[in-house]
C-alpha cells in the first residue's frame, strides 16, 4: 500500500514545481523569522528573491551541526517558542546537546512521513506494531508512534530494553511489525534462544530498523535469524527524527520523501553537487517545517542517490544505504575507517555476530593503534586455544586486506561492549588530537 | 565411555575466574576436575561437573560464553612411566591429542587423565585394545 500516492508517485517535473514553490516560501520564512539565517544569508550575499526555483537551492549556504549546538537552546527556531508543542534533545558527546522543536504542523508532518515509511516497509492498517525504540527525548519511539497512529496500526509501545518483556509481548500479542535498532534485533535473538524460543517462529514479519548504520550482511543475518523482512529506515532528529527515508520490500535504496525533505548529495570536501549514483554527503532542506526549518543541512551521512522509478511504483528519489557517517568515520594512520567495513568483515567470517568495538589510541610519539574488540559468541567459541587464535588471526588478516591497515584483534566476553538505547557504541577514540 | 566437559571463555581480567567459581558455588555445583589454558588476552576454562546442563545454564545466565564437548577419562597407574605408556598407545594408533590434563584420585593408586581428542571413537577403540581402562561418565562425575 502507498500512503500518499499523489506525492510518492508524482512525475519529476510536477514534483520540481512543488519543490520550487515550497523552497521559495521556506527561504523567505526563515529569513524573516530566524536571525541566524538572516545573518547567514546576508554574509553569503544571497537574498530570498534570488531563489526562483528548486535549482537555486545550490546558491544557499549550508547549515551544519555546530550551528545547532552554538544556537542552543532556541537560536535556530523560526517560530515563536510558544508555538512549539514538543521538544526533543539528543545527547551531545561534546559541547551542547542538539535540540529540536516541533510545532503542531511539524508533528502532523512527522506523522505523515512516518505513515508513508511504515506503509513503504509493508505495514497495512490493522497490523500490530511493537515499537522497541526508546520513548522520551530520543525521537525514535515517538516518531514511530505518531506514524503508526496516523496510519491505523495497533501500537505496542514497548520502548527500548527489558528484552525478556519484549519477547513476551511478541509471543502474547503477535505483532507483525517490529521497530528497533538492528543491533538490538540480533541481541534479542540471543536472548530468545536462551529462554528456549525459536526466533524463526516469531510473529514479526517485517522489521523497520534504523538509528545506527548497518550493512547488508547484517540484514541477511537478521532476516535469517528472525525469518523476517528487514528494512532500513532513515532519519535524524535535526530533520524530523525517523521517517526521512524508508526502504520498500525491494530493498533497493531508501525512498526519501522529497516533497518535504529536499535531498542533495555533495562532495564533502568541496560542497559541489555529486552526480547521479555518485557517493557523497547527504544534504537536506526541509521544505515545509515551521519550528526549526533547516536549509541545506549537512547530515554527515555518506550516500548516493538515484531518481529512477522503483519497481514498487514510487517515483520518489532513493538514497543508498548509509555507507557510514562521517562522525563515525575514523582516520587511523591516514586511512579512513568506517565501522561498517569492520562489521562486514566480521559477518563474512562465518558465524561471528557483529558485536564489536573499535578503539583507537596513540601513545606519545607513536603511531595510531587500532584495536578491535569482538565478542565471542557461542557459535564461534571453542574449547581449544588454537582454534580461537586462528579466528583472531583470520579477522586480523581480513581487516588488513579490506582496509589496508593492521589492527589488533581482541576477543572479549559477551556483553562486554556497552549498549545504550540498544545502540552499540562502535568507536572509542582515545587519541588526544 | 565419554565424559561431558564444559568450557568457558574468560577474558584476562581480574576476578573472572572467581566469578565462575562463585556462580557454580551459588548453584551448589561441585567441580570434579578443571584446567585453564590461557594466552596473553584470554583464557579457556574447562570443567567437569556432575550437572553439566545446569552448570552451562547458570554460567550462560551469568553472561559467559559456554561450550560443551566430549572428552575421555583414562585411568593410569600413579608411577613413573604411567603416562608415557598411554601416550605411546595413542601415538601408535595415529591419534592426535588436542590437550589433556590430569588429576590424582583421593583414594587409590591411580591418576586420571582427561584427553581431548578429535576422533574419540577411534581413540577409545585403540586404548581398549591395549587393555587401558577408560572411565565411564558416571564414574568421573561421582569421584
Interface residues (C-beta under 8 A of the other chain):
Chain A: X194 X376 X377 X378 X381 X382 X383 X384 X385 X386 X388 X389 X410 X411 X412 X413 X414 X415 X416
Chain B: X5 X7 X9 X10 X11 X16 X37 X38 X39 X41 X42 X44 X46 X60 X61 X63 X64 X65 X66 X67 X69 X98 X99 X116
